[in-house]
């Protein structure tokens, strides 16, 4: 039982024997983020769990997660509902809703009435967390096939910094290619905006990194550094969102499993505190799509 509770607290969900998915709400989770994680609509989760206010989620709440192949869900009419606002909420045509439920007059519904909502094909691809201009630049760079095996997350350990200054410092320390990381995510402390992603020359040229001590890891691991000292304070929300978008992009592009996203400290225990106690890897991994 303790092991099961540990799994639930770490991953946030489990499966019953009949294949039903159950998710336990984690700290700072929203209904839309949970829906995105499972590839279903937030309205479907809201309806199947009888949630009247999606903003009133609490940690540990048990949610049934409908199958992504589910074609219909039941909905109970509530006070203030009309077929018009129900169809708008679920993004389906009013005529389709009426036809499915055999309703001849959209005005003739009552509180407590059960309505079937067709949702097949409802879940839409989520927009990328990265700016379109950045995606265009990244798409122009072709990763070497099968070269990259892991993503390693770092912090700069400096509250104020920028990628170009780090490049100069690393070059002065004898690194031929300068900046040790493939990517740097700003905290807005200098000219770059909070969450801005800098693409280093090592990624543009598909060069080995210089961000860890073991050279064999530098040859196969993508280094992402977030500006800030996360021993003192947590990364900004914009930094975490940018990190999430970048990791998901790189995972898909380079065929890297979520289990291969890690931190400097976990990969190299006893050697470093990077990326600091305020950047939790388990919490961050819960944000990533498989």
ZIBEL-V651671 format. One record per residue. N is the residue number from 1. OMEGA is omega in whole degrees, -180 to 180 (* if undefined). Layout:
# ZIBEL-V651671
n = {N,N}
omega = {OMEGA,OMEGA}
This chain:
# ZIBEL-V651671
n = {1,2,3,4,5,6,7,8,9,10,11,12,13,14,15,16,17,18,19,20,21,22,23,24,25,26,27,28,29,30,31,32,33,34,35,36,37,38,39,40,41,42,43,44,45,46,47,48,49,50,51,52,53,54,55,56,57,58,59,60,61,62,63,64,65,66,67,68,69,70,71,72,73,74,75,76,77,78,79,80,81,82,83,84,85,86,87,88,89,90,91,92,93,94,95,96,97,98,99,100,101,102,103,104,105,106,107,108,109,110,111,112,113,114,115,116,117,118,119,120,121,122,123,124,125,126,127,128,129,130,131,132,133,134,135,136,137,138,139,140,141,142,143,144,145,146,147,148,149,150,151,152,153,154,155,156,157,158,159,160,161,162,163,164,165,166,167,168,169,170,171,172,173,174,175,176,177,178,179,180,181,182,183,184,185,186,187,188,189,190,191,192,193,194,195,196,197,198,199,200,201,202,203,204,205,206,207,208,209,210,211,212,213,214,215,216,217,218,219,220,221,222,223,224,225,226,227,228,229,230,231,232,233,234,235,236,237,238,239,240,241,242,243,244,245,246,247,248,249,250,251,252,253,254,255,256,257,258,259,260,261,262,263,264,265,266,267,268,269,270,271,272,273,274,275,276,277,278,279,280,281,282,283,284,285,286,287,288,289,290}
omega = {179,179,178,178,177,180,180,-178,-178,-175,176,-178,170,-178,170,-179,-179,177,180,-180,177,179,175,-175,178,180,176,178,174,-180,-180,179,178,179,179,-179,-176,178,177,180,177,178,179,177,-179,-176,-175,178,178,-179,-179,-180,-176,180,-177,174,176,-178,179,180,-179,180,169,180,180,178,177,179,179,-176,-178,173,177,177,179,-178,-179,179,180,180,167,179,179,-178,175,180,178,-178,-178,175,174,-179,178,-180,179,180,179,-178,-179,-175,178,-179,-178,179,-179,-178,-175,171,-177,179,180,-180,178,179,177,-180,174,-179,-179,-179,-176,-177,-178,177,-180,178,180,177,-179,176,-178,180,178,179,179,179,-180,-179,180,179,-178,179,176,-178,174,-179,-170,-174,-176,169,-180,-178,180,164,-178,-176,176,-178,-180,179,174,-173,-177,177,178,178,-180,-180,-179,178,179,179,175,178,-176,-177,176,-174,-174,-175,176,-179,174,178,-174,172,178,-176,176,-173,-179,179,180,-179,179,-178,177,178,-178,180,180,177,-180,-179,-179,-180,175,175,175,-169,175,-174,-176,-174,179,176,178,-179,-173,-174,177,-179,176,-179,174,178,178,176,-174,165,-176,-179,-177,173,180,178,-180,176,-179,178,178,179,178,-180,-179,180,-180,178,-177,178,-179,-175,-175,179,179,-180,179,179,-179,172,-173,178,179,-177,-179,179,-174,-176,179,-177,-174,173,-176,9,175,-175,-178,172,-177,179,179,179,-179,-178,178,179,-173,171,-178,*}
